[in-house]
Amino acid sequence: MSKNILHLTVGEPVSASLDRARDAMLSVRENSPVQPYFGVSFDDVGELFSVFTPKRWELIGALRTHGAMSVAELARTLKRDYKNVHNDCERLIEWMAVEKTGDGLVFAPYDEIRVDMKLPERQAA
């Protein structure tokens, strides 16, 4: 069984996304299976850390451990203020790390979140 993986990348060139799209289209044309790719790209590490704060990583971990729950339940589980947890959930939904069911429960849909940071090219000495 394949895992649902969210890829968070920092500094990835646009060409990498285009290459993945091209490969997926070629696979479809050849009737080959296409491996789903879920990814979010950030320009710099500061942007990543402004979205994925330590409290939000804790929130994602709680959802993975306990499963889908209401925001109020999640706030009680985390021993945090409802408004702050609600805001964190909304922000993580925007960035695909958390989803909401039709009846309003939030959950973490991924088995893994992988963070990949590209370093700038090295200048010749």
LOVO-310762 format. One line per field, with one value per residue (C-alpha): residue number from 1; residue in one letter; x, y, z. Coordinates in nm, 2 decimals. Each point is the difference from the previous one (the first is absolute). Layout:
BEGIN
i	c(NUM | ...)
aa	c(A | ...)
c1	c(X | ...)
c2	c(Y | ...)
c3	c(Z | ...)
//
This chain:
BEGIN
i	c(1 | 2 | 3 | 4 | 5 | 6 | 7 | 8 | 9 | 10 | 11 | 12 | 13 | 14 | 15 | 16 | 17 | 18 | 19 | 20 | 21 | 22 | 23 | 24 | 25 | 26 | 27 | 28 | 29 | 30 | 31 | 32 | 33 | 34 | 35 | 36 | 37 | 38 | 39 | 40 | 41 | 42 | 43 | 44 | 45 | 46 | 47 | 48 | 49 | 50 | 51 | 52 | 53 | 54 | 55 | 56 | 57 | 58 | 59 | 60 | 61 | 62 | 63 | 64 | 65 | 66 | 67 | 68 | 69 | 70 | 71 | 72 | 73 | 74 | 75 | 76 | 77 | 78 | 79 | 80 | 81 | 82 | 83 | 84 | 85 | 86 | 87 | 88 | 89 | 90 | 91 | 92 | 93 | 94 | 95 | 96 | 97 | 98 | 99 | 100 | 101 | 102 | 103 | 104 | 105 | 106 | 107 | 108 | 109 | 110 | 111 | 112 | 113 | 114 | 115 | 116 | 117 | 118 | 119 | 120 | 121 | 122 | 123 | 124 | 125)
aa	c(M | S | K | N | I | L | H | L | T | V | G | E | P | V | S | A | S | L | D | R | A | R | D | A | M | L | S | V | R | E | N | S | P | V | Q | P | Y | F | G | V | S | F | D | D | V | G | E | L | F | S | V | F | T | P | K | R | W | E | L | I | G | A | L | R | T | H | G | A | M | S | V | A | E | L | A | R | T | L | K | R | D | Y | K | N | V | H | N | D | C | E | R | L | I | E | W | M | A | V | E | K | T | G | D | G | L | V | F | A | P | Y | D | E | I | R | V | D | M | K | L | P | E | R | Q | A | A)
c1	c(0.00 | 0.14 | 0.03 | -0.16 | 0.30 | 0.00 | 0.32 | 0.10 | 0.28 | 0.21 | 0.18 | -0.11 | 0.03 | -0.33 | 0.16 | -0.02 | -0.38 | -0.02 | 0.21 | -0.24 | -0.31 | 0.17 | 0.08 | -0.36 | -0.14 | 0.23 | -0.11 | -0.36 | 0.06 | 0.17 | -0.27 | 0.25 | -0.10 | 0.07 | 0.14 | -0.19 | 0.21 | -0.12 | 0.24 | 0.03 | 0.29 | 0.14 | 0.24 | 0.20 | 0.03 | -0.15 | -0.32 | -0.01 | 0.05 | -0.26 | -0.26 | 0.13 | 0.07 | 0.08 | -0.36 | -0.14 | 0.23 | -0.13 | -0.36 | 0.07 | 0.15 | -0.30 | -0.23 | 0.21 | -0.01 | -0.36 | -0.17 | -0.26 | -0.16 | -0.17 | 0.21 | -0.14 | 0.11 | 0.34 | 0.05 | -0.09 | 0.24 | 0.28 | -0.10 | 0.00 | -0.24 | -0.28 | 0.05 | 0.37 | -0.06 | -0.27 | 0.23 | 0.28 | -0.24 | -0.12 | 0.36 | 0.10 | -0.30 | 0.11 | 0.34 | -0.15 | 0.14 | -0.34 | -0.34 | -0.36 | -0.27 | -0.35 | -0.12 | 0.27 | 0.25 | 0.37 | 0.26 | 0.35 | -0.02 | 0.36 | 0.21 | 0.31 | 0.11 | 0.34 | 0.19 | 0.26 | 0.22 | 0.21 | 0.32 | 0.12 | 0.25 | 0.36 | 0.21 | 0.33 | 0.30)
c2	c(0.00 | 0.34 | 0.28 | 0.34 | 0.24 | 0.38 | 0.14 | 0.34 | 0.15 | 0.32 | 0.15 | -0.26 | 0.13 | 0.02 | -0.24 | -0.28 | 0.04 | 0.01 | -0.32 | -0.18 | 0.12 | -0.11 | -0.35 | -0.04 | 0.10 | -0.25 | -0.27 | 0.07 | -0.01 | -0.34 | -0.13 | -0.04 | 0.06 | 0.35 | 0.04 | 0.29 | 0.29 | 0.25 | 0.29 | 0.36 | 0.22 | 0.29 | 0.26 | 0.00 | -0.18 | 0.30 | -0.04 | -0.37 | 0.06 | 0.27 | -0.25 | -0.32 | 0.13 | -0.23 | 0.03 | -0.09 | -0.31 | -0.10 | 0.05 | -0.22 | -0.27 | 0.00 | -0.05 | -0.29 | -0.15 | 0.05 | 0.01 | 0.24 | 0.23 | 0.33 | 0.31 | 0.03 | -0.36 | 0.07 | 0.32 | -0.20 | -0.28 | 0.25 | 0.21 | 0.31 | 0.28 | -0.08 | 0.31 | -0.06 | -0.37 | 0.10 | 0.26 | -0.26 | -0.26 | 0.26 | 0.09 | -0.37 | -0.07 | 0.28 | -0.17 | -0.36 | -0.15 | -0.03 | -0.07 | 0.04 | -0.26 | 0.08 | 0.00 | 0.25 | -0.24 | 0.08 | -0.27 | -0.04 | -0.19 | -0.09 | -0.28 | 0.20 | 0.36 | 0.03 | 0.33 | 0.06 | 0.31 | 0.08 | 0.18 | 0.28 | -0.09 | 0.01 | 0.28 | -0.10 | 0.09)
c3	c(0.00 | -0.10 | 0.26 | -0.04 | 0.02 | 0.01 | -0.14 | 0.14 | -0.20 | 0.04 | -0.29 | -0.26 | -0.35 | -0.20 | -0.25 | 0.25 | 0.02 | -0.38 | -0.02 | 0.24 | -0.21 | -0.32 | 0.14 | 0.13 | -0.35 | -0.17 | 0.24 | -0.07 | -0.37 | 0.03 | 0.23 | 0.28 | 0.36 | 0.13 | 0.35 | 0.17 | 0.10 | 0.26 | 0.04 | 0.12 | -0.08 | 0.20 | -0.12 | 0.32 | 0.33 | 0.19 | -0.20 | 0.08 | 0.37 | 0.01 | -0.12 | 0.18 | 0.35 | 0.29 | 0.13 | -0.35 | -0.02 | 0.34 | -0.13 | -0.30 | 0.23 | 0.22 | -0.30 | -0.12 | 0.35 | 0.08 | -0.34 | -0.13 | 0.26 | 0.05 | 0.05 | 0.35 | 0.08 | -0.15 | 0.21 | 0.31 | -0.10 | -0.05 | 0.30 | -0.21 | -0.07 | -0.24 | -0.21 | -0.05 | -0.09 | -0.24 | -0.17 | -0.02 | -0.16 | -0.26 | -0.09 | -0.03 | -0.22 | -0.23 | -0.03 | -0.05 | 0.33 | 0.16 | -0.15 | 0.12 | -0.04 | -0.12 | 0.36 | 0.11 | 0.16 | -0.07 | -0.08 | -0.12 | -0.33 | -0.05 | 0.13 | -0.04 | -0.05 | -0.16 | 0.01 | -0.27 | 0.00 | -0.30 | 0.07 | -0.23 | -0.27 | 0.12 | -0.14 | -0.15 | 0.22)
//
